[in-house]
Amino acid sequence: MSVAKVGAVVLDCPDPHALAGFYAGVVGGTPEGEGDWVDLAVPGGPTLAFQRAEGHVPPRWPAADRSQQFHLDLTVEDLDAAEKDVLALGAKPLETEDRSRTFRVYADPAGHPFCLCAY
């Protein structure tokens, strides 16, 4: 028996509306909210929420002194096509050189690492 259910995965960031728009382009949904908090109801997944954090310092990939703390694994059918799409939305490649692997690592516009993973 579980104690709780996942209500939302919350990402601190400097601009909640911009980051919610980025993830809406990646995983779908419509950002909702005003001010310092925006929710993104993800079709078939948990809600992603974005919270304004003044002085936000993004994690570094990989770096023990600025740990990623958590990241999203996003499954895709075609890594090359998905890579093109996330780069067009503003993602930055972090670890994408090894094309034989089943995943690639990027940073969202606020600097949070995420992976595109082939299924």
N, C-alpha and C positions, 0 to 999 in steps of 0.2 A: 504494500500500500504506500503510495507516495504522499508526501507531506504537502507538496505544492505542484502547480503547473507553471510552465513558462508563460509569463504574461507578455514580455517583450524583451528583446535584446536591445540595450541602450548604448549608443555611441556618443561620447563627448566630442564636441567639435566647435570650431569658431562660428560657423554659419549653418544652423540646423536646416533651413529651407534649401540651401544649395546642396547640402549632402543628401537630404531626402530626395531631391530631384535626381541626383546622380544614381542612387540606388533604385529609384522608380524606373529609370531607364535600363538598369541591369536586370532587376527581378520582377518588374511590374508593380502595379498598385498605384494609388493616388495619394500623395502626401496630404495630410490634414493637420491643421494646428496653426497657432499664431505665436508670435513672440519667441520665447526661448525654448520651446518644445514642439516637435513635429512628429507625428506618428505616420508610419507607412504600413498599412495592412497588406501583407504579402500574400497573394493568392497561393493557397496550399502550404503556407508556412507560418512561422510565428511573426508577430508584429515586430518591425524594426522601429526604434524610436531614436530621435536625435535631440540632444540636449546641448544648449549653448554653454560652453565652458570658457570663461575669460582666461586668457593666458594659456590656452591649450598648447601643449607641446606634443607633437606627434611622436609615436614610437619609431624606432629605426629597425630595419631588417638587415641582417640579424645583428643585434647588439645587446649584450648583457646589461649595459648601463642605461639603456632606454628600451626596455623589454616591450614586446608587442602586446603583452597581457592577455589578449585573445585575438582571434581572427575568424572570419567567415570562410567556410568552404562552400563554394557555389558550383553545383554540378551542371555540366553542359554536354550537349551531344557532339559539338565540333569545337575543339580548342582554338583552332586558327580563326574561325569565324567569330567566336565569342571574344577572342583577344582583340580583333579589329573593332568590334562594337564597344568594348569597355575603354579602349584607348581613345576612340572618338568621343566618348562621354567624359573623358578627363582623367582616366586612370593613368598611373605611371608604372612601367615595368620595374620589378625589383629583382626577380630571379626567373628569367624566361629563356635563357640560352639553351638549356638542355631540352631539345625538342623530342627526345625519346621518352621522357617522363610523362606520366598521366596527369600532371598538375603543373600550373605556373603561378607565380606569386606576383601580385601587383599591390599598389597603394591607391586608395581612393583619394579624392581631391583634398581631404583633410589629413592624409598621411596614414590612415589605418590600413594595415596589411589585409589582403584577402586573397584567396586562391580560387582559380578556375580549375575544376577537376573534371576529367572525362569520366563518363559512366558508360 
